């Protein structure tokens, strides 16, 4: 019976499931049972005879979510789910284009390019156009093409505004022509081609509008503009659109998600009411109250308030560590305590804003023998950019390391082709020598049929050999931390990744490698470099938990969306880290960061711990960070502040941070002490009548000439004459 489907639903869920034939927006808070509501709504419509299974269209964002939807639906109503139009945007667009390939001007067996295939195709186009891949990085071209496709723009709709945009525009046009000739489409093309097909073919559009009387959309807050256009084309005036989403969990603006689609949907479809699912079945009350208080600070939201019948639970635990090592030490101790209480490691998650933060946590877990797994990513020393950097260091220690040689001889690109390397390898095998020794003997030229002609490849190898020679010289002359900086500059790795549109994470990981070198200590007879390379190899070894093993979960907050854990630690809650400094100057930047923090808080079911460090080694230098505004936005009544215990950690960490600085331009950091002329300490919190609260970064001068540099939360970094500054310590 249909009434059986409604058993166990709360009043709001029941109202959503039993809506008449009308469009509706369901604001589904975290842990409020949105998937149950979606699938039960589909089952209700089928079982009550309002629609046949073929009259439903349900779209979500991942194949996993689509499979779960179908599994739940088949458990609720006895139907064969094969053939139902339930899937991802890309999956359903592919299905549409396969069925109407002629109208879409595609061959019946058109192929789909994944991201790697698309990049290769772009490189072929650029090669045919004689474009320099160093001046025009193919990945940047790929982002340009996909970005315009996701905005619904063909080359004909784009007006280049300078020489660079003209080149990108021309590559886009040539790439389109190549794909059409070869009968292939990329992922962005699937959606754009489907939209264009429905826009231009009225007969086809009306056919699908009359077929799909009910359209259901999951994670509506993550839709971009083109996806919303696609939905409106398929859902005609007689269709009922059931959109489920949570504007407070819209965290993919960097991918093009438009949280404003929810407001537009409300206006475009003339919705009379919005149903709010606010009862939470995941977390205890204190966690929900903290999340509610935090997210209320966002101005552009539709508004809802999570609540639970589970009781208040434990207070939010907040630990303010002396530094990042102390923070990691505290987390490890707390994880051990949870283990001793019987909690499985798989029920515990360590969340952080940036991938680079995982290194210190991984090191502490490794040292404590706690099994862990990096969810949705690689361990620090296994990340591609880190392995590239380590390969340069390996060659500085041992230039005969052929594996390291082959890894980076043409990375960043130096015009050394695969054929040149094959010839070099064959010659090295024939002469029983290493690749480096042979290349040196040839003077940087490449062997070919017994000859050694110069050319682009030869010039590239010669440049590479000069880099390794300079690194060998530096390895014997400068401290490990400075060698790391020299290596990043000489190799060009940092500069290379800065040119990539999404290379910021890789740059942060490389800078974290400098921090790792600055804090590295060992008690062996090996040189610092040799010891560090051994340390990196061990940390990249097989100590990560295997599939099925009980393991702690490490992940960025973005990766945590949709997951839940009994205990959650959110680490690195300092201004500039979380919220990230890049967000402070972006429209909606801080609000999206706050939504990200909201997601982090609502992952916890039972216990939630927030940590921050008073000072942290970032990019090879010490940084004194203010407590994140997100901690301050949680009512103190909900929190339990845990005291840091500096000794015996403080002296050791201070010594670490006083390691020799590199010659690269970095912020000057004086020793941690109070000046006779300046009544403040480095890292001390201060307040100013105009600029608000801040942290002292450094000072200089004496008497009336004394100046102090302060990092203000809202006003940024400022130098101030102490005599006139009127700063107050707190």
N, C-alpha and C positions, 0 to 999 in steps of 0.2 A: 504493500500500500504506500501511496505517496506520503501519507502522514508519518510513516516510519522514518522517512528521510530527515524529518525535522526534529527527531528525538535528540536531546542533548544540546541543541542550539540555544544560545542566549537570545533575548528579544531582538537585539540589533541584527544578529546573524540571520535569525528567522525572517526579519523584515526584508533583508537583502535578498535572501534566497527566493522568497515568494512574491517579489515585485511583479506587477502586471507588465504587459508589453509596453515598456517605456525605457528610455535611456536613463542611466543613473551613474553617479560617481560614488564609489565606496572608498572612503578614507580608512584604510586598514592599518592600524598601528602595529608596531613590532610585537610579535607573539600573540596576535589577536585571532589567529585561525583563518587567515585569508585564503589559503589553498583549499581548506575544507569548504569555505563559503563558495568559492569558484566552482569546484567540482560538484558540490551539492546543488548549486543553481542549475548546472547543466543537466544533472540527473532529474531534478524536479521538472524542468521544462519538458524533458523527454517522457517521463512517467505520467505527467498530467496531460499529455497529448497536445501540448502547445506548439511543439516543433518535432520534426523527425530528426534523427541524428545527422542526416545530410544537410539539414538547414542550419546547423551550428557552425560558427567559425570561432575558434579560440586560439589566441596568439600569446606567446610568452617569449622570454629572452634566451633561454638555454634549452638544449636538447634534454638535459636531465629533468628540468621542470616540466617539459612537455610529456616526457615518459611517465613522470609521477602523476600528472593530471589524468592521463589515459588509464593508468593502473587503478587509480582511485575511482574513476568513472565506471570502469568495468566491474568493480566490486560493489557499486551502488545499484546499477541497473544491468539486467542481462542482455547486453548488446555486444555485437562484434565491433570493436573500435577500429579495425582496419578500414582504411578509406576515409575516416573522419578528417576534416580539415582542422586539425589540432597540431600546432607546431610553432617553430620560431618564425620571426619575420623572414629571415633568409630562406628557411625551408619551405615556407608557403609560397614565397615569390618564385622559387625554383619550380615548384609544382605548377604554378600558374603559367610560367614561361614554357615549360615542357609541353603543356596541353595546348598552347597557342603559339608555338614557335614560329609558324609562318607569319602570323600577324605581327610578331615581335622582331621579324627579320633575323631569325636565328636558325641554324641547322638543327635537325631533329635530335642529333646527339651532341649538342654543344657541350664543351667542357668548362668546368669551373676552376678558376685559378685561386689557389690559396695565397696567403700573404707572401710566401717565399717564391711561388711561381710568378706572381705579379711583379715582384721586384726584379726577377730575372728577365721578364718581358720588357720592363722599363729600361734595364741596362742594354738590352739588344737595340731598342729604339735609339737610345742615347749614343751608342756606338755607331749606328748607321748615320747619325747626325753629326758625328765627329765632335761630341761634347766632352769636355774634361770632367770626369767623375769626381775629382777633388774640388773643383770649383762649384759643381752642381751635384752634391751628394745624392745618389739615387733614392735613398730613403726619404730625403726631403721632397724629392719630386713625387714619390709615392704618396706622402702625406698631402701634398698639394692636390693631386688628382683625386684622392679619396675624399678630402675635405670638400672640394667643389661638387663632387657627385652627391655627397650627403646633404648638400645645400640645394640639390636639384639643378645644378648648373653644368651645361655642356660648354665646350670651348667657345661656341658661337655667342654665348651669353656673357662671356668674361671680357672685360676691357682692360688690357695690360696697362700699367701705370708707370713702368720704368723698364730698363733693359733686362733686369733679372726676371721680372714677371713676364716679359715678352718671351724669354727662352722657355720658362716653365709652361706658359700657354701653348707654345709651339710643340713641346714634347707631349703635352696632354692630347693635342690634336693628332699627332703622329701615332701615339699609343692607341688611341681610339680606332684609328684606321687599321692598325696592325691587328687589333683584337677582332674587329669586324671581318677582316680578311681571313683570319685563322679560325673564326667561329668559336671564340672563347669569351668568357665573361668573368670578371672578378666579383667579390662579394658585394661591394658598393654598387656595381652595375646591376646585380640581381634586383635590388630594390628600385633603383632609378628606372631601369627598363620596364619594370612592372607598372610603376606610376605612369610613365609615358604611354604604355599600352592602354591602360584604363582611361587616361585622359583623352586619347585620340580616337578610341574605338567605342562609340556610344552603345552599340549593340551588345558588345561584350560586357561593358560596364553594367548595363541594365540587367543582363542575364544574371550576373553574380549578386547584384543588389536584390533581385527578386528571390534568389535562392537562399541567401543568408539573412533570415529574419531576425536572428540573434547573433550579435558579435560580442565576444568576451575578450577582455585584454587584461593581462597580468602585468604587474610592475609598471603601471602606466607612467609613473614619474620618471622613468628612464627612457621614454621615447624621445627621438629627435624630431625635427620639423618634418623631414621627408616621410618618416614612419607615420606621423599623424596625418599627413596628406593621403598616404596609402589607405589608412583606416577610413578616412572620410569618403574616399572614392568607392570603397567596397560597401560601406554602410550607408544605404540610401535613406530617403525620408521615411520609409516604412520599416526600417531596421531599428532594433533596440540595442544600443551599445551599453554594455555592462563593464565599466572601467574600474579596475581595482588598483589602488596605489597609495603611496604615503609620501606626501611632499616633504615631510621631515626626514626622509631617508633618500632624498635625491642627492647622490654624491658622485655622479659621473658627468658633471659639466665639461670636464676636460675631454670627454669622448663625444661631446655634442648633445648630450641629454638636455632637454628643455623642460625644467620644472614648470615653466609657464604654460605648457600644454594643458595642465590640469585646469587652470583658470580659463583658458581658451575653450576647452571642452565644455565647461560649465556654461559659458556664454553662447558658444556655437549651437549647442543642443537645447538651450533654454531650460536647463534643469531646474525643477521646482524645489528640490531638496537634495542634500548630500547626506548619505548615511555614514555615520562614524562608528567604526568598530574600535572601542576603547578598552574593553575588558581584556586584560593580558593573562595568558595562561603559562607564561614562561618564568617571570622574575618575581622576586619579593617586592614588597611595597616601597622600601627605602630606595631600592635601585630605580624603580619607576618614578618616584617623587624627584629623585635627582635628575633623571632624564627630562622630566616635565619642566622642572625649574630652569634647566639649561636651555632647552629649545625655545622657551618663551622669549628669550632675548632676540630671536629672529623676528624681523618685522614682516617680511613677505611670506607668510604661511597661512594656511587655511584654518588651522587651529583644531586641536583635540587634546584630551587629557587621559593618559593611560592610568588604569587602576587594576587592582587584583583583590581576590578574596583570600589570597594565601597568607596574609599577615605582613607585618613590617620587615621581619628578618633582621639580618645583621646590619650595622651601620656601614657606610662606605669608608673603607680604610685608606688613609692617605699617608704616604711616607715621603718625606723630603730628605733626600740623601745628600751626603757631603759632595760626592761626585758620581760619575757614571759607573765606576767600579763598585762603589758602595751600593748603588742602586741595584746592580746585577747581583751582588752578594746577598742583599736583602731578599730579592726575588727567589733566589735559589733556596735560601733558608725557609722561606714561606712554602715553597713547593714541597720541600722535604717534610715540613710539618703537615701539609695536606695529605701526603703519602702515608705518614704515620697514623693519620686518622682514618685511613682506609679509602681515600679518594683515588681513583685511577688517574694516571697521567693524561689519558686521552680526554678526560673531563676538564682539563686545565688548559687555558690559552694565554699566551703572552702576545699582546698586540702593541704595535708601534706604528708611527706615522710614515717613516721612511725606511726603505730596505736596508740602508747603511747602518741603522741602529742595531741590527741583529748581531753584528760581530761581537760586541762586548758581552751580550747575553749568551751567545753560542759558546764563547770562551769559558764563561763561568759554568755553564751547564756541562760542558766537556770535562772541566776540571773536577766537577762534583760527581761525575759518572751518571748523570741523569740523561736518559734517552730522550731525544727530541726529533721533531720532524718539521721542516720548513714548509708550510702549506702554500701551494700555489707559486713556488719559487725555488731557487737554489740556495744552498748554504753559502755563506759569504765567500769562502775561498774557492768555491766552485763556479762563481759567476764569471761569465765570459771576459768582462773587462778586467777583473782581478787576475784571472789566469794569464791574460795578455801581459799585464804588468809584471807578474811573477816570472814570466818567460824572459823578459828583458833582464831581470835581476839574476836569473839562473845563468844567462849568458855572461853577465858581468863576473859571476863566480867561476863559471866553467864554459868558455866559448865553444868547446867541442860538443856541447849538448845539442845533438841534431834535432831532437824533438822540439826544444825551445826555438831553435833556429828556424825551422819550418813554420812554426806557429806565427812568428812575428816578422819574418824577413820582408813580407809584403803587407804588414799591417801596422799602422795605417798604410793605405795603398801607396806604392812607390813605382808603379808601372812594371812590376816583375810578374810576367805571366806564368801560367802553369807549365807551359812547354819549356821555358827557361829553367824552371826549377827541376823538371824531370831530367833535363840534360845535365844539370849540376849534380843531381843525385846519382845518376849513372856514372858520371866521371869520378865522383867521390868513392863509389863502390869499386870501380876499376883500379883506382890508385890507393885503395885501402887507407883512406884518410877521412877526416871529418869534413862536413860541409864548410865550416868556418875556415879550416886550414886551407882547403882547396880555393875558396873564394879569395883569401888573402894572397895565396900564391899566384892567382890569376890577376891580381891587382884590381879586383872588382869587376872584371869582365866575365862574360858567360861563355863556357866552352860550347862549340858546335862543330861537329865533324872534324875535331882535332884543331879547330881554329879558335881564336878568342876575340871576336869582334866586339867593339863597343856599341853602345846604343842605349835606348831608354832603360832596358832591363839591367844592363851593365852599370849605368849611372845610379840606378836604384840600389843595386847591391853595394856599390862603393859607398853610397851615403849611409847605408845600414851598417857597414863595417866601421865607419867613422863614429857612428853612435855608440856601438859596442866598445870601441877603443876608449871613448871618453868616459863611459860608464865604468870600465875597468880601472881607469885612472882615479875616478871619484871614489870607487869602492875602497881604495887604499888610503884615501886622504881625508874623507869627511865622515861624520857620524851617520849611522843608519838612517835616521830620520831625514837628514839632508840629502843622502843618496836617493831616497825615495822621491823627493821633490825634483832632484836633478833628472832622475829617470823619467818622470812624467813629462817634464819639459822637453828633454832631448828626444824621447820617443814620439812625441806629438799625440799621445793617447788622449790626454785631457782636451787638447785643442780639437781633435777629431770628433770626440763625442759631443763637444759643445756645438758643433755644426748640425747635429742631429736634432730634429724637432722634439723627440722624446728621449734625448740623451741625458736629461738632468739626473735621473737615478744612477746612471752609470758614472757620471762625474762625481756624485756624492760617494759612491762606493770607492772610487779611486782616491778621493780625499780621505776617506775613512782608513784606507791603507796607510796613509801618512800617519794618522793617529795611532794605528796599530804599531808602526815602527817607533813612534815617540814613546809609547808605553811599554815597549818590549824589554823584558829582563830575562837573563838566562844565567845558569851556573854551569857552563861547559867550557871546554878548552877551544871550542870552535870560535871563529870570528863571528861578529854580530850578524853579518849577512848570511853566512852558512847556517848559523843557528836559527835565524828567522825563517829561512827557506825550509829547514827541517820542521819547524813549528807549523808553518803553513801547510805542509804536506800531511802532517799528523792531524791537523784540524780538518782537513779535507778528506780524511780517511773514512773508514767504514763504521765510524761510531754512531752515525745517524741511525735511528731506529728503522728496521725493515718493515715491509708491509705486514700488517697484522700485529706488530709488537705494540705493547703499551708505551705510548710516547707522548710527551708534552708537545703542544701545538704552538709553533711560532708563525706569525703572519702579520702583514700590514692590515690596517683597519679596513681598507678597501676589500681585501681578500676575505675578511670575516663576515661580510654582509651575507645574510641568509643562514648563518651558522649560530649555534648556541652552545654554551659550556656551563658547567656547574660553577667554576671559578675562573675569573678573568682578571688579568693584570694589564693595565694600560700604562705603558712606560713612556718617559720622555716628555712629560707635560710641562714644557717651558715655552714662553713666547718666542716665536721664530722657528720653533720646531713643531709644535702643535698648539695653536695654529701655525702653519708653515709660513715662513717669511714671504714666500712668493704670493701668498693670498692677500697680504695686507694692502697691496696697491691695485687689486683687481675688483671690478664690479661684482658684487655678490660673493667675493672671495672669502671673507670671514664667515659669512652666513653658511656657505657650503662647508667650510671647515667645522663649523658648529654642528651642522647636520652629520658630518663624519664622526664627531665626538658622540653625538646622540646614538649613532649606530654602534659605536664601541661600548657605550654604557649598557645598551639593551641586549648585548650578546650574553650577559651574565645572568644566570638563573638564581644562584644562591649567594655567592660572595664576589664582591667587586673591590679591587685594590687599584688605586691610582698612585703613580710614583713620578717624582721629578728629581733632578740633580741641581744643586746650587751651582756647580761648575761641571763642565763636560768637555772632553776632548773632541773637537769637531774640526775636520779639515787640517789636522796636524797642529792645532793650537787650542789653548784653553779658552773657553767661553763661559762667562758668567751670565746665566739666564734668569730672567724673572719667572716667577711662578705663572703658569698659563692662566689666562683669564677664565678658562673653562673650569678650573678648580674653584676659583672665586665665585663662579656663578651657581655653584651647588650650595644650598643652605648649610651652615655649620651644624645645625641641629641634626642633620642626617649623617654627619661625618665623625669619624674617630681618627684623630691625628696621632700618628706614631712617631716617637722621637728618634732622630738619628743619633748614632753613637760614633762621633768622629774618631776617637782613639780606639784601636790602634791604626785605623785606616788612614786618617788624615796625614800623618807624617810621611807614610809611604807614598801616598798619592801626590803630595806636594813635591816630593823628590822626583817623582815621575814627570810631573808637569814642568819641572825646571830643567828638563833635558835640553841640550844645545838646540837653539833655533836654527832654521835653515836660512840661507841667504835670499830666498825668494821673498817678494814683498808680502808681508803679513802684518796683522795688527800687532803693535808693540804691547807686550804684557809685562808690567813690572812685577816685582815680587809681592807676595801677599803680606803687606805690612802697612801700618798706619804712619803717615808722614807727620813730622812735627808741625808743618805748616798747613796740612790738610787734615781736618778732623774726621776723615772717613777712611774706611778700608776698602780695598778692591773687592768687589762682589757684594758690598753692603747695600741694602735697600734704602732709598731716600725718596722724599716727596718734595714737589715744587708747586707753588700756588697756581701757576699757569699750565705747566706741562703734565702735572699729575705724578704718578709713581714711576720709579725707575731704579736702575742698578748702576752703581759706580763701576766704570770699566778701567779707567786709569787717571792719573793726575800728573801735573808737571809744574815746575816753578816754585817760588817761595814767597812768603809774605803776601803783599798786595798784588804780586804778579802771578800768584798761584792760580792754575786753571784745573778744572775737573771735567772729565768726559763721562757723560751719563747716557745710558740707553733707556729712554722713556718708552713706556708701553705704547702710548698713542702718538707720541711726537717723534719717535725715532732717536738716533744718536745725536747728541749735541755737546759741543765744548762750551763751558761756561766759566766766566771769571768768578772765582770763589767769593771775592769780596762783595759781589753784587747778586750772587745766585740765590741766596736765602733758601738753601736746601735744608731739609729736616730729616734726620735719620729716624728710621723706625724698624 
